[in-house]
Amino acid sequence: MTGEGMEHASAMAWPRRGGFWRRFLASFIDYLVVLIPLYFLGAGLFPLTDGGVKGHFWLLKVCSSAKVHGGPSLEFWQVCRSSQFSFPIADWAVGTQFANLETVSIDLNSKGNFRPAALDLGFPQLPALAIYLLVMEMALGRSVGKRALVLVVYDENNWQRRGLPLQKAFRRQVIKFLGAFPLVLTGAWSAFQAWGSVPGPAPSYSWLEFVTAFVAFGLALIWPLWIGISIALGHEPIHDRIAGTTVRTRETHE
């Protein structure tokens, strides 16, 4: 068989590529698989640490006007709460002084009293997701979301292999989440900087901090958008091209 014929036969042997919506839904399921345990972790640590650890995540907050005692004397206070399945995961109060437009945000403990700033567990979401995908794809070639959507991550050099080599699995996740790394680092730095600080006026930020945050948010938005467009156009996204992997359906190879 000629080289061209062998390439054609090899191409015909591959299952078809996973489309945009199938891969998007698989990613969404995987995000929930990681996020829900983190929710429960935050819900458990909040009362155990007396409000010293909180987790805003993407939960909706409920705020209401209230009188708050024991903190700065401001004209208007709102007490806000995030909860999961009726379990509090973060409590805080936001006060405003209308005369000079001063705003103060103060964390509350599990009893509703003022406390030093709590550690926000929002930033580990993406690192936890990357580690989960690394382990699952290295061991099985598919995560929970990919299994639900009948997708498999194949090694381009050996599609019959079950799972990915460590080097390829690691490279794939690093490149996939490369755009989010600056945002995660910024979030982690902010969380640890604020942790244990004394309640006071909302901090002012330098122009460098604003620029850094703007670049981090922009990259975190553009990177997954570029990946999604590549998949929608039928191309391999950058993390698969660099890692030497491909995501295909499994219907023809059970």
FIRORO-981581 format. One record per residue: x, y, z of N, C-alpha, C, O, CB in turn. Coordinates in steps of 0.1 Angstrom, whole numbers, plus 2048, in hexadecimal, padded with zeros to 3 digits. Glycine has a CB too. Example, Ala and Ser with C-alpha at 12.3 -4.5 7.8 and 13.67 -1.06 7.14 Angstrom:
8847C784E87B7D384E8847DF84E88E7DF8558717D385A 8807EA8478897F584788180084F88680B85088D7FA839 
end
This chain:
8087F480080080080080980C80081380D8087F680080C 8068167F880D8227F780C82A80480382880C80982B7EB 81683480581583D81180884481280284681D820846812 8038498067F68518067EB84880A7E284C8117F48577F9 7EB83B8057E08328097E082E8177D682D81D7E2826800 7EC82D81D7ED82A82C7E88368347E183383E7FC827830 7EB8428307E684D8377D784E8367D08518407EC85A832 7D184B82A7C384B8287BC8408317B28438387BF84981A 7C28348317BD82983A7BD82D8487B482A8507C481C837 7C983384D7CA83785B7BF84285E7B98418697D883D85D 7BD84B8557B38568587A584F85979D8548617B386084D 7A284685079583F85079383785D788835862793836844 79E83386479D82A87079983387C79482D8867AA823872 79C84087B79984888778A84A88878384C87E7A1855885 78584A89577784F89777785E89478186589377384C8A6 76B86389276987188E76C87A89A76B8758A675B874889 77088689877388F8A27678938AA75C8938A577989C89C 7698968B775E89B8C075C8A98BC7658B18BB76289A8CF 74F8AC8B974B8BA8B674B8C48C174E8C08CD73E8BA8AF 7498D08BE7498DB8C87408D98D37448D98DF7478E88C1 7338D68D07298D58DB72B8C98E47298C98F071B8D58D5 7308BE8DD7328B28E573E8B48EF73D8B08FB7358A68DC 7488BA8EA7548BD8F37508C88FD7558C79097608C28EA 7488D18FA7448DC90373C8D690F73F8D991A73C8E78FC 7328CD90B72A8C79167338BD91E7308BD92B71F8BF90F 73C8B79187458AE92074D8B692A74F8B293674E8A6917 7528C292675A8CB92E7518D093A7568D19457608D6926 7458D393773C8D99417398CE94C7398D195772E8DD93A 7378C19477358B79517418B595A7408B39667328A994A 74D8B59547598B495C75B8C09657608BE9717658B3952 7578CC9617588D796A74F8D59777538D89827548E4963 7438CF97473A8CD9807408C298973E8C299572C8C997B 7468B898274C8AD98A7568B29947588AD99F7528A2981 75E8BC9907688C29997628CC9A27668CD9AE7738C8990 7598D499D7548E09A474B8DB9B074C8E19BB74C8E999B 7438D19AE73A8CD9B97418C89C673E8CD9D17318C29B4 74C8C09C47548BD9D175A8C99D775B8CA9E375E8B39CD 75F8D39CF7648DF9D475A8E79DC75D8ED9E676B8E79C9 74E8E79D77428ED9DE7418E79EC7408EE9F67358EC9D6 7408DA9EC73E8D39F974A8D5A027498D6A0E73C8C49F7 7568D69FD7628D9A057618E7A0B7638E8A1776F8D89FC 75D8F1A0375B8FEA097508FEA13751905A1D7589089FE 7458F7A1073A8F7A1A73E8F0A277388F4A3172E8F0A14 7478E7A2674B8E0A327568E8A3A7558E8A477518D3A2F 75F8EFA337698F7A39764904A3F76A909A497748FAA30 759909A3A754916A3F750915A4E75591EA5574891AA36 74890CA5274590BA60751906A6975290AA74739902A63 7598FDA637648F7A6A76E902A6E775901A7876A8ECA63 77090BA6577A916A67774923A6C77A92DA6D782919A5A 767922A7075F92DA75760939A6B762944A6F765932A83 75E936A5F75E940A5476B943A4F76C94DA4775794CA59 77693DA53783940A4F78693CA41790940A3A78D93AA58 77E932A3B78092EA2D77292FA2776892BA2D78591FA2C 772935A1B765937A14766932A06772930A01760945A15 75B9319FE75C92E9F07519349E974692F9E975B91F9EF 75493F9E274A9469DA74793E9CD73B93C9CA74E9549D6 7519399C674F9319BA74693A9B17489469AF7499239BC 73D9339AA73493A9A172693A9A771C93C99F734934993 7249389B47179389BA7119469BA7189509BB7189329C8 7049469B96FD9539BA6FD9579C96FB94F9D26EE9529B4 6FE9649CB6FE9699D86F096F9DB6EA9759D27099739DB 6EC96F9E86E09759EC6E49809F66EA97DA006D696B9F2 6E098C9F46E39979FD6D799EA026CD99F9FA6ED9A29F6 6D79A3A0D6CC9ABA136D19B6A1C6DC9B4A226C29A1A1A 6CA9C0A1D6CD9CBA276CD9C6A356C49BFA386C49D8A25 6D69CBA3D6D69C6A4B6DE9D0A546E69D8A4F6DC9B8A4C 6DC9CFA606E49D7A6A6EF9CEA6F6EC9C2A736DB9DCA76 6FB9D3A6E7069CBA7270D9D2A7E7109DEA7D7109C9A66 7109CAA887169D0A947249CAA967279BFA9270E9CCAA1 72D9D3A9B73A9CFA9F7449D2A947509CFA9673A9C0AA1 7409D8A8974A9DCA7E74A9EBA7D7459F2A857469D5A71 7509EFA727509FEA6F742A04A6F7389FDA6B757A00A61 741A10A73734A17A73731A1DA65736A28A62733A21A7E 729A16A5D726A1BA50717A1DA4F70FA17A5772BA12A45 713A24A44704A28A436FCA1CA3E6F0A1AA42703A33A3A 702A14A366FAA09A2F7019FCA2F70D9FCA2B6F6A0DA21 6FB9F1A337019E4A336F89DAA2C6EC9DBA2D7039DFA42 6FF9D1A256F89C6A1F7009B9A2370C9B9A236F89C7A0F 6F89B0A286FE9A3A2B6FB999A206F0997A1C6F899DA39 706992A1B704989A1070897BA14710979A1D70D98EA04 702972A0D705964A1070495BA036FC95D9FB6FA95EA1A 70E953A0270E9489F870C93B9FF712939A0971C9489EF 7049339F97019269FF70091B9F56FE91E9E96F4927A08 70290F9F97009039F16F78F99F86FB8F4A0370E8FD9ED 6EC8F69F26E28ED9F86DF8F1A066DF8E9A0F6E88DF9F7 6DD8FEA086DA904A156E5904A1F6E4909A2A6CE8FCA1B 6F1900A1B6FD901A2370590DA2070990FA147068F4A22 707916A2A70F923A2771D920A23723917A2970E92CA33 722927A1872F925A14737931A14744931A1372F91FA05 73093DA1673794AA1872D954A1D722955A1873D94FA0A 73195BA27729966A2C732973A2D73D972A32723963A3A 72D97EA2973498AA2A72A996A2A71F995A2773E98CA1E 72F9A2A2E7279AEA2F72E9B9A2773B9BAA277259B2A3E 7269C0A2072B9CBA187259D8A1D7199DAA1D7289C9A08 72E9E2A217299EEA2772D9FAA1E7379FAA1772E9F0A35 724A04A1E727A10A15725A1DA1D71BA1EA2571DA10A09 72FA26A1C72EA33A2272BA3DA17734A40A0F73BA37A2A 71FA42A1671BA4AA0A722A57A09724A5D9FE70CA4CA0A 726A5DA1472DA6AA1473AA6AA0C73CA73A04730A6EA22 742A5FA0D74EA5FA0574FA529FC759A4F9F775AA5FA0F 743A4C9FB742A409F274CA359F6750A2D9EE745A449E4 74FA34A03758A2AA08750A1DA09745A1CA0E75EA2EA16 756A12A05750A05A057599FBA0D7659FBA0B74D9FF9F7 7539F4A1675A9EAA1E7549DCA1C7489DBA1D75B9EEA2D 75C9D2A197579C4A1975E9BCA2476A9BCA2475A9BEA0B 7569B6A2C75B9AFA387559A1A397499A0A387589B7A45 75E997A3A75998AA3C753988A4975798EA53765980A3A 74997EA4A74397BA5674696CA5A748964A5173397DA55 745969A6674795BA6A73A954A6973095AA6574D95AA78 73A948A6E72E93FA6D722944A75717941A73731931A70 72594DA7F71B953A87717961A8370F967A8A71F953A96 71D966A78719973A7372197EA7971D98AA7870B975A75 72C97CA80734986A86740989A7D744981A75739982A94 745995A7E750999A7675D991A7A75E98DA857549A8A78 76598EA6F771987A7177B98BA67778992A5D76E977A70 788988A6979298BA5F78F984A5278797AA527A1987A63 794989A47790984A39793975A3879D970A3D79898CA2F 78996FA3278A960A3179295DA24793965A1B77C95AA30 796950A2379D94BA17792947A0D78A93EA107A7940A1A 79294DA017899499F778E93D9EF79893E9E97859559EE 7869329EE78A9269E77869269D978591C9D378591A9EE 7839329D377F9329C578A92F9BB7879299B077993F9C2 7979329BE7A19319B57A69239B17AB9219A77AD9399B9 7A49189BA7A990B9B67A09049AC7A48F89A87A99039C3 79590A9A778C90299E7948FD9927938F198F78190B99A 79A90698A7A090297E7AC8F99807AE8EF9787A590E976 7B58FB98A7C08F298D7BA8E49907C08DA98C7C98F6998 7B08E39987AA8D699B7A48CF98F7A58C398E79F8D89A6 79E8D79867988D297A7A48CC9717A28C296B7908DC972 7AF8D49707BA8CF9687C08C296D7C38B99657C58DA967 7C18C197A7C78B59807BE8A997E7C289E97B7C98B798F 7B18AB9807A78A197E7A789C96F7A888F96D7998A6981 7A88A59657A88A19577B689A9547B689094D7A78AD94E 7C089E95A7CD8989587CD88995D7D18819557D88A0960 7C88879687C887996E7BE8709667C28659627C387A97D 7B28759637A986D95B7AD86A94D7AC85F94979B87595B 7B38749467B78729387C38699387C586292E7B987F931 7CC86A9427D88629427D48539457DA84A93F7E286794C 7CB85194E7C78449517BD83D9477BF8319447C184495F 7B38459437A983F93B7A784592D7A083F92479C840942 7AD85192B7AB85891E79E85F91D79A8649137AC84E913 79685F92878986692878586993778886294077E85D922 77F87593877A87994576B87594676686F93E77C888947 76587995275787695374F87D94974687694375287A961 75288994674A89093B74C88A92E74388992674E89F93B 75988692A75B88091D75487391C74F86F91276A87F91B 75486B92774D85E92773E86092473885991D750857934 73986A92B72A86D92972787191B71C86E916726878932 73087891472E87D9067358748FC7378788F073388B905 73A86890074085E8F774C8648F074D8638E47358598ED 7558698F776186F8F276D8698F876D86490476187E8F4 7788688F17858638F679086C8F17908718E67878548F1 79A86E8FA7A68758F67B086A8F17B58628FA7AC87E901 7B486A8E57BD8618DF7CB8678DE7CD8728DB7B885B8D2 7D585E8DF7E38618DB7E48608CC7E18558C77ED8588E3 7E886B8C57E886A8B77F18608B17F085B8A67EC8788B1 7FC85C8B98058528B48018448B880783A8B38138558BB 7F78428C07F38358C47E48358C97E28368D57FC82F8CF 7DB8358BF7CD8378C37C782B8CA7BC82C8D07C583A8B6 7CE8208CA7C98148D17CD8148DF7C880B8E77CE8078CA 7D681D8E37DA81E8F17CF8238FA7C782B8F67E68278F3 7CD81D9067C38219107CA82B9197D38289207BE815918 7C58389187CB8429207D78499187DB84490E7D083D92D 7DB85491E7E685C9187F385A9207F285892C7E286B917 7FF85B91980B85C92180B86892A80587292781785C917 81286793581287293F81787F93881188A93B81C86F94A 82187E93082688B92A81C89192181A89E921833888921 81588A91980A88F9117FE8949187F989F915806885906 7FA88D9237EF89192B7F289E9327EA8A79337EB886935 7FF89F9378038AB93F8038B79357FE8C29388108A9945 80A8B592980B8C09207FD8C591B7FB8D19198138BB914 7F48BB9197E78BF9147DF8C891E7D98D291A7DE8B2912 7E08C592B7D98CD9357E08DB9377D98E59397D88C6943 7ED8DB9377F58E89397F18F192E7EE8FD9308048E5939 7F18ED9217ED8F59167DF8F99167DB9059137F18EF908 7D68F091A7C88F391A7C48FE9247BC9079217C08E691E 7CB8FD9307C790793A7D291393B7D291A9447C7901947 7DA9149307E591E9307DF92C9327E49349397ED91D924 7D492E92B7CE93C92B7C893F9397C694B93C7C393D921 7C49359417BE93894E7C99399597C593D9647B492D951 7D59359577DF9359617E19439677E29449747EC93095C 7E394D95F7E495B9657D995F96E7DB9659797E696595A 7CC95B96A7C195F9727C195797F7BD95C98A7B495C96A 7C494A97F7C594298B7D09479947CD9489A07C8933987 7DB94B98F7E69509977E295E99E7E59609A97F395298F 7DB9669967D697399B7CC9719A67CC9779B07D097B990 7C39679A47B99649AE7BF95F9BB7BB9629C67AF95A9A8 7C99569B97CF9509C57D795B9CD7D695B9D97D99449C1 7DE9639C57E596E9CC7DC9779D47DF97B9DF7ED9769C1 7D197B9CD7C79849D47C197D9E07BF9839EB7BC9889CA 7BE9709DF7B89699EA7C19689F67BD96BA027B495B9E6 7CE9659F47D79649FF7DB971A047DF973A107E395C9FA 7DB97C9FC7DE989A007D498EA0A7D7994A147E09939F5 7C798BA077BC990A0F7BA987A1C7B498CA257AF990A07 7BE97BA1B7BB971A267C1976A337CD979A357C1963A23 7B8978A3D7BC97CA4A7BE98AA4C7C298FA577C8975A4E 7BB993A427BD9A1A437B29A7A4C7A79A1A4E7BC9A8A35 7B59B2A527AB9B9A5B7A19C0A527A49C6A487B39C3A64 7949BFA567899C6A4F78C9D5A4E7919DCA5777C9C4A56 78A9DAA4278C9E9A3F7869EDA3277F9E5A2C79B9ECA40 7899F9A2E7849FDA217899F4A157939EEA16789A0CA1E 7819F4A0B7859EC9FF7929F19FA7959FD9F977A9EE9F4 79C9E89F77A99EC9F47AA9F39E67A29F09DD7B29DF9F3 7B39FB9E57B6A029D87C19FB9D17CA9F69D77B9A119D9 7C09F99C37CA9F29BC7D29FB9B37CCA059AE7C39E79B4 7DE9F79B07E79FF9A77E39FC9997DC9F29967F69FC9AA 7E8A059907E5A039827EB9F697D7E69EF9747EBA0F979 7F79F19837FD9E597E7F49D99827F39D097A80B9E3985 7EE9DA98E7E59CF9927D99CE9897D49C39867E19D09A1 7D39DA9857C89DA97C7CC9D596E7C49CD9687C39E997A 7D79D89697DC9D395C7DE9C495D7DA9BD9537E99DA958 7E49C09677E69B19697D99A99697D899F9637EE9AE976 7D09AF9717C39A89727BC9A89647B599E9607BA9AF97C 7BD9B495D7B69B59507BC9AB9467B59A493F7B89C394B 7C99AA9467D09A093D7CC9929407C998A9377DF9A293D 7CC98F94D7C89819527BA97E94D7B79739487CA980961 7B098794F7A398494B7A198393C79A97B93779998F951 7A898C9357A898B9267AD97E9217A79789187B0997920 7B897A9267BE96D9217B59619257B495891D7CC96B927 7AF9629317A795793579A95692D79494C92C7A3959944 79696192678B96291E78E95E90F78795690978496F91E 79A96390A79D9608FC7A29528FA79F94C8F07A996A8F8 7A994C9047AF93F9027A49348FF7A592D8F57B893B90E 79A93390879092990578892C8F97839238F2787927912 7869398F677F93D8EA7869388DE7809338D477D94C8E9 79393A8DD79B9358D279A9268D17999208C67AA9398D4 79B91F8DC79A9108DC78C90C8D778B9038CE79C90A8EA 7829138DB77490F8D77729128C876C90A8C176A9178DE 77891D8C37779208B477E9158AC7799118A277C92E8B1 78A9118B17919078AA7898FA8A97898F489E79F9048B1 7838F68B477B8E98B376F8EB8AA76C8E28A37778E68C2 7688F78AB75C8F98A37608F98947578F588C7569068A7 76C8FD8907708FD8827758EF87E7798EE87277A907880 7758E58877798D88837888D688478E8CC87F7758D5875 7908DF88B79E8DE88D7A18D889A7998D98A47A58EB88A 7AD8D389C7B28CF8A97B68DC8B17BD8E48AB7BE8C58A8 7B18DD8BD7B58E98C57C48E88C97CA8DE8C77AC8EA8D2 7C98F38CD7D78F58D07DD8EA8DA7E88E58D87DB9028D5 7D58E78E47DA8DE8EE7DB8D08E87E48C88EC7D18DE8FA 7D28CC8DF7D38BF8D97DF8BE8CE7E68B48CD7C68BB8D2 7E08C98C77EB8CA8BD7F98C98C48028C28BF7EA8D78B5 7FB8D08CF8088D08D580A8C38DD8168BE8DD8098DC8DF 8008BD8E38018B18EA8028A58E180689A8E67F68B08F4 7FE8A68D57FD89A8CC7F28918CF7F38858CF80A8938CD 7E68978D37DA88F8D67CE8948CE7CF89E8C67D78918E5 7C488C8CE7B88908C77AC88A8CE7AC87F8D47B888A8B8 7A18918CE79488D8D578B8888CA78788F8C178E8998DD 78787C8CC77E8758C277286E8C977386C8D578686B8B9 76886B8C175D8638C67628558C876C8518C27518648BD 75A84D8CF75E83F8D27548368CC7568298CE75F83D8E1 74B83A8C47408318BF7458268B773F81B8B77378398B7 7508288AF75581D8A67608158AC76580C8A675A823899 7638188B976F8108BF76B80C8CD77280F8D677B8198BF 7618058CF75D7FF8DC7637F18DE7617EB8E874E7FF8DE 
end
